[in-house]
Amino acid sequence: MSLFGSSSFGLPRLKPLSSKRSHVVSVLDIGSTKVVCMIGRLTPRAESQILPGRTHNIEIIGIGHQKSRGVKNGVIADLDAAESVVRLAVDAAERMAGLTIDSLIVNVSAGRLQSDVYTATIDLGGQEVDANDLRKVLAAAGQQSQRTDRAILHSLPTGFSLDGERGIRDPLAMFGDVLGVDMHVLTAERSALKNLELCVNRAHLSVEGMVATPYASGLSALVDDEVELGCAAIDMGGGTTTISVFAEGKLVHADAVSLGGHHVTTDLARGLSTRIEDAERLKVVHGSALANSADERDIVSVPPIGEDERDQPTHVPRALVSRIVRARIEETLELIRDRIQRSGFSPVVGKRIVLTGGASQLTGLPEAARRVLARNVRIGRPLGVSGLPAAAKGPAFSTAVGLMIYPQVADLETHAGDGGVFSAFGGNSRIARMGQWLKESF
């Protein structure tokens, strides 16, 4: 299905999962550093205290990852290169799972992600709220958010109000004069999404759904209390760092900045005049986001750029490596701090920050983040998934696992023009059941 397809929003939308049966879900995380394809088997699970929001157990049955090519700062810069890497990653996952796939859920970090909240109200005239009223107020909020140059990735009702009383989660059957809704809408530029879809289509695959990277990584790295009480997940990738803010169980804000771990590597390559791959190794082995008194005494050998055998490596104090690393890390963290401040969601985030993504593994990063962001920081790894090889259990795979989790929460969203708004309340709520009954009966 093309992005500019028949539905008014044009984006492929996921069908909600059936809580009764198993599904095979395949996902593709197209990043600036690596491309990951995962195939997972989702089997219904009983309600549980652990990760109560999840309706299915996830077992990874196939995984393939490749060094990324043709992707810069999350944007597709070279279609041919990106397409060949996607093919290789998908092939490897298919071979491991022993099955072929034809469609995938894909992540979006590019396209200048933008979060807006739209508010709409309708008059009830003192009657009780019925499903039709909900549909009307959600459609009214959705209508405001439509723009030609941007496509809607996610649209989540974050709360209802009745006669000005806010914070109502489910207004169905309550009485009032005015029903209001706040709708969090996350959009991206259509052109960036189009190129992403083109890249996947050229590998003879179709896009089943698109999920904003910050939403996906938050879904996999945050625990329920964090999602409920308010927390920010910061996904530090190679080319982009994304921020998501969750509260009361929902995504309430998202943002992205074009800085990541790869910028640290290129700074080192320039500053120490060495090759990119050598700079990457120096960063991982010797780089630190914290100053350390021993750094002045420790000497690090830097391989030369030239091909000439006679070129000798240069020797620099480790403190120089760390200074270069620290400058860029602090710049990135300060930018994130300012973005959280500017978003107005700083009080919602409170003291809780979870760092995830490949670049979050840098030595000393949690401490540096605590200092710059002045909050409690922990490193988040993908939670509640079995079958991941040891190499894929780290924070670098949070986005890919989050894409796996996403189908379980896809029905929290509501898309005007997509035929239904009952989806706004989760698959097994009263409203959803009523919606199902209405669909079947008429």
C-alpha positions in Angstrom: 0.0 0.0 0.0 1.4 3.4 -1.0 1.9 6.2 1.5 -0.4 8.3 -0.6 -3.0 5.6 -0.6 -6.8 5.7 -0.2 -7.1 6.5 3.5 -7.2 10.1 4.4 -3.9 9.9 6.2 -2.2 7.8 3.6 0.0 5.8 6.0 -0.2 2.0 6.2 -2.0 1.2 9.5 -1.5 -1.9 11.5 -4.4 -4.3 12.1 -4.8 -4.7 15.9 -3.6 -8.1 17.2 -6.1 -10.7 18.2 -5.6 -11.5 21.8 -6.8 -15.1 21.2 -4.2 -16.3 18.7 -0.5 -16.3 17.8 1.0 -14.0 15.2 4.3 -13.8 13.4 5.5 -10.2 13.4 8.5 -8.9 11.4 10.2 -5.6 12.0 12.9 -3.5 10.4 15.0 -0.9 12.3 16.8 1.2 9.7 19.4 3.1 11.6 22.5 5.2 10.7 24.8 2.6 12.2 23.1 -0.7 11.6 20.0 -2.2 10.0 18.2 -4.8 12.1 15.5 -7.2 10.9 13.7 -9.3 13.6 11.0 -11.9 13.2 9.1 -12.8 16.3 6.4 -15.1 17.3 3.7 -13.4 19.5 1.7 -15.8 21.6 -1.2 -14.6 23.8 -0.3 -14.4 27.5 -2.4 -14.3 30.6 -2.6 -11.0 32.5 0.4 -10.6 34.7 1.9 -8.1 37.2 5.1 -8.0 35.1 4.7 -5.7 32.2 0.9 -5.7 32.5 0.3 -3.7 29.3 1.5 -6.6 27.1 -1.1 -8.9 25.7 1.4 -11.3 24.0 4.7 -13.0 24.8 7.4 -12.3 22.3 9.9 -14.9 21.2 12.5 -13.8 18.6 12.8 -16.6 16.0 14.9 -14.8 13.5 17.3 -11.9 13.5 19.7 -10.3 11.0 21.8 -7.2 11.3 24.1 -5.4 9.0 26.3 -2.4 9.1 24.3 0.4 7.7 25.1 2.0 4.4 23.3 4.9 2.6 21.7 6.2 5.8 22.8 9.5 7.3 21.3 10.9 10.5 18.4 8.6 10.1 17.7 9.9 6.6 18.0 7.7 3.5 20.9 9.3 1.5 21.6 6.6 -1.0 18.7 4.4 -2.0 20.7 1.6 -3.7 23.1 1.2 -0.8 20.3 1.2 1.8 18.2 -1.2 -0.2 21.1 -3.8 -0.4 21.7 -3.6 3.3 17.9 -4.1 4.0 17.9 -7.2 1.7 20.9 -8.7 3.6 19.4 -8.1 7.0 16.0 -9.5 6.0 17.7 -12.5 4.3 19.6 -13.4 7.4 16.5 -13.2 9.6 14.5 -15.3 7.2 17.1 -18.0 7.1 17.3 -18.1 10.9 13.5 -18.2 11.3 13.1 -20.7 8.4 10.3 -18.6 6.8 9.9 -15.8 4.3 8.2 -12.5 5.0 6.6 -10.1 2.7 5.8 -7.1 5.0 7.4 -5.3 7.9 6.9 -2.7 10.6 9.5 0.0 10.0 10.8 2.7 12.3 11.0 6.4 11.5 13.7 8.8 13.0 13.9 11.2 10.1 11.4 13.7 8.7 11.7 16.2 11.5 9.4 14.5 14.0 6.9 16.9 15.6 4.6 16.5 18.5 1.5 18.6 18.9 -1.5 18.5 21.2 -4.9 19.3 19.7 -7.9 19.9 21.9 -11.5 19.6 20.7 -14.8 19.8 22.6 -18.4 18.9 21.6 -21.7 19.8 23.3 -23.5 17.0 25.0 -26.5 18.9 26.2 -26.6 17.2 29.6 -26.9 13.7 28.1 -24.7 10.8 28.9 -21.6 10.2 26.7 -22.1 7.5 24.1 -19.8 6.0 21.6 -21.0 8.4 18.9 -20.0 11.4 21.0 -16.5 9.9 21.5 -16.2 9.4 17.8 -17.3 13.0 17.1 -14.9 14.6 19.6 -11.9 12.4 18.4 -12.7 13.2 14.8 -12.9 16.9 15.6 -9.4 16.8 17.2 -8.0 14.7 14.3 -9.4 17.1 11.7 -7.3 20.0 13.1 -4.1 18.0 12.7 -4.3 17.3 9.0 -1.6 18.9 6.9 -0.6 18.3 3.3 3.2 18.2 3.7 3.2 16.1 6.9 1.8 12.6 7.6 0.5 11.5 10.9 2.5 8.7 12.5 0.7 8.4 15.8 -2.4 10.0 17.2 -3.3 9.2 20.8 -6.0 10.6 23.0 -4.1 11.5 26.2 -7.1 12.5 28.3 -10.8 13.5 28.3 -12.5 16.3 30.1 -16.2 16.7 31.1 -17.4 20.2 31.8 -13.8 21.4 32.3 -12.9 18.6 34.7 -9.7 17.1 33.2 -7.9 13.8 33.6 -10.9 11.5 32.8 -9.7 8.3 31.3 -12.9 6.7 30.1 -15.9 9.1 29.9 -18.3 6.6 28.4 -21.8 6.6 30.1 -20.9 9.7 32.2 -23.1 12.7 32.2 -22.2 16.3 31.3 -22.7 19.3 29.0 -19.3 19.5 27.3 -17.0 16.7 26.4 -13.4 17.5 25.5 -10.4 15.5 24.4 -6.6 16.2 24.3 -5.1 14.4 21.3 -1.3 14.0 21.0 -0.4 13.9 17.3 3.1 12.9 16.1 3.8 13.9 12.5 6.7 13.6 10.1 7.5 15.0 6.7 5.9 12.9 3.9 8.9 13.0 1.7 11.1 11.3 4.3 8.5 8.6 4.8 8.1 8.1 1.1 11.8 7.5 0.7 11.8 5.1 3.6 8.9 3.2 2.0 10.6 3.2 -1.4 13.8 1.7 0.1 11.7 -1.2 1.6 9.6 -1.6 -1.6 12.7 -1.9 -3.7 13.8 -4.9 -1.6 10.4 -6.5 -2.7 8.8 -6.0 0.7 5.9 -3.9 1.8 5.5 -1.6 4.8 2.9 -2.9 7.2 3.1 0.1 9.6 5.5 2.9 10.5 6.4 3.7 14.1 8.4 6.7 15.4 11.7 5.5 16.8 11.3 7.3 20.1 7.9 5.6 20.7 9.4 2.1 19.9 12.5 2.5 22.1 10.3 3.8 25.0 8.0 0.8 24.7 10.8 -1.6 25.0 13.1 0.1 27.6 10.6 1.5 30.1 9.0 -0.4 33.0 5.3 0.2 33.8 5.8 2.5 36.8 7.9 4.8 34.6 5.3 4.9 31.9 2.6 5.5 34.4 4.3 8.1 36.7 6.0 10.0 33.9 9.5 9.4 32.4 11.6 10.3 29.4 13.4 7.7 27.3 16.4 9.0 25.4 17.5 6.8 22.5 21.1 7.6 21.5 21.7 6.2 18.1 24.5 6.6 15.6 23.1 9.5 13.7 20.1 10.7 15.7 19.1 11.0 19.4 15.4 10.7 20.0 13.4 11.7 23.1 10.0 10.3 24.1 8.0 11.3 27.2 5.4 8.9 28.6 2.8 9.6 31.3 -0.3 7.8 32.5 0.5 4.9 30.3 0.7 6.9 27.1 3.2 8.6 24.8 2.7 12.3 25.4 5.6 13.9 23.6 8.4 13.0 21.2 11.3 14.8 19.6 14.6 14.0 17.7 17.9 15.8 17.3 20.5 15.0 14.6 23.4 14.2 16.9 24.5 10.7 17.9 27.4 8.4 18.5 28.7 8.7 15.0 29.4 12.4 15.5 31.7 11.5 18.4 33.6 9.1 16.1 34.0 11.7 13.4 35.2 14.3 15.9 37.9 11.8 17.1 38.8 10.9 13.5 39.3 14.6 12.7 40.9 15.6 16.0 43.4 12.7 16.1 43.8 12.5 12.3 42.9 8.8 12.0 40.5 6.6 10.0 36.9 6.4 10.9 37.1 2.7 11.9 40.1 3.4 14.1 38.4 6.3 15.7 35.4 4.1 16.5 37.6 1.6 18.2 39.4 4.3 20.2 36.0 5.6 21.3 34.8 2.2 22.4 38.0 1.1 24.1 39.4 4.4 25.5 36.7 7.1 25.3 34.9 8.2 28.3 32.3 10.9 29.0 33.9 11.5 32.4 37.2 13.1 33.3 39.6 10.8 35.1 42.9 11.8 36.8 44.7 8.7 35.3 43.9 9.9 31.8 46.9 12.3 31.7 49.3 9.5 32.4 47.8 6.8 30.1 49.1 7.0 26.6 47.0 5.8 23.7 48.4 4.8 20.3 46.6 6.3 17.3 46.9 4.5 13.9 47.9 6.8 11.0 45.6 7.5 8.1 48.2 6.8 5.3 48.6 3.5 3.5 52.4 3.8 3.8 53.9 1.0 5.8 56.6 3.4 7.2 54.0 5.6 8.9 54.3 5.3 12.6 51.3 5.5 14.9 51.1 8.7 17.0 50.9 8.6 20.8 48.5 10.8 22.7 47.4 11.0 26.3 44.1 9.3 26.9 42.8 12.6 28.4 42.8 14.1 24.8 40.6 11.3 23.6 38.2 11.8 26.5 38.2 15.6 26.0 37.1 15.2 22.4 34.4 12.7 23.4 33.2 14.7 26.3 32.8 17.9 24.3 30.4 16.3 21.9 28.5 14.2 24.5 27.9 17.3 26.6 26.7 19.3 23.6 24.2 16.5 22.8 23.0 16.2 26.4 22.6 19.9 26.8 20.6 20.0 23.6 18.3 17.2 24.9 17.9 19.1 28.3 16.9 22.2 26.4 14.4 20.3 24.2 12.8 18.7 27.3 12.6 22.1 28.9 11.2 23.8 25.8 8.6 21.1 25.3 6.8 22.0 28.5 6.9 18.4 29.7 9.8 18.8 32.1 7.5 18.5 35.2 5.9 15.3 33.7 9.4 13.8 33.3 10.2 14.6 36.9 13.4 13.0 37.9 13.2 9.9 35.7 15.3 9.4 32.6 16.1 6.2 30.8 19.0 6.2 28.3 19.0 3.6 25.6 20.3 3.0 22.1 23.8 1.9 21.0 25.6 5.2 21.9 24.3 5.0 25.5 27.0 2.3 26.1 29.8 4.8 26.1 31.8 4.7 29.3 30.8 7.3 31.9 27.7 8.3 30.0 25.1 7.7 32.7 27.2 9.9 35.1 27.6 12.6 32.5 23.8 12.5 31.8 23.0 12.7 35.6 25.2 15.9 35.8 23.9 17.7 32.7 20.2 16.7 33.0 20.2 16.9 36.8 18.0 13.8 37.0 18.2 10.1 37.9 19.5 8.1 34.9 19.5 4.4 34.2 20.5 2.5 31.1 17.5 0.8 29.5 17.7 -2.6 27.7 14.9 -4.2 25.8 12.5 -5.9 28.3 10.3 -9.0 28.3 11.5 -10.7 25.1 12.8 -14.2 24.8 15.1 -15.8 22.2 17.4 -12.8 21.7 21.0 -13.8 21.1 23.4 -12.4 23.8 24.7 -9.8 21.3 21.3 -8.4 20.8 20.3 -8.0 24.4 21.9 -4.6 24.8 20.4 -1.1 24.5 21.4 -1.0 20.8 18.4 -3.3 20.1 15.8 -1.4 22.0 14.2 0.2 18.9 13.9 -3.2 17.1 12.3 -4.9 20.1 10.0 -1.9 20.6 8.7 -2.3 17.0 7.9 -5.9 18.0 5.9 -4.7 21.0 4.1 -1.9 19.1 1.3 -4.1 17.6 0.1 -4.8 21.1 -0.5 -1.0 21.7 -1.5 0.0 18.2 -5.1 -0.1 19.1 -4.6 2.8 21.6 -4.5 5.0 18.6 -7.3 6.7 16.8 -7.1 7.8 13.2 -9.8 10.0 11.8 -10.9 8.7 8.4 -9.6 5.3 9.3 -13.1 4.0 9.9 -13.1 3.7 13.6 -12.4 5.4 16.8 -13.3 2.5 19.1 -9.7 1.6 18.8 -8.9 4.5 21.1 -9.4 2.4 24.2 -7.5 -0.8 24.0 -8.7 -4.1 22.6 -10.6 -5.5 25.5 -12.2 -2.4 27.0 -16.0 -2.0 27.1 -15.8 0.6 24.4 -13.8 -1.6 22.1 -16.3 -4.4 22.6 -19.2 -2.1 21.9 -17.4 -1.0 18.7 -17.0 -4.6 17.7 -20.6 -5.3 18.3 -21.7 -2.2 16.3 -19.5 -3.3 13.4 -20.8 -6.8 13.4 -24.5 -5.9 13.9 -24.9 -3.3 11.2 
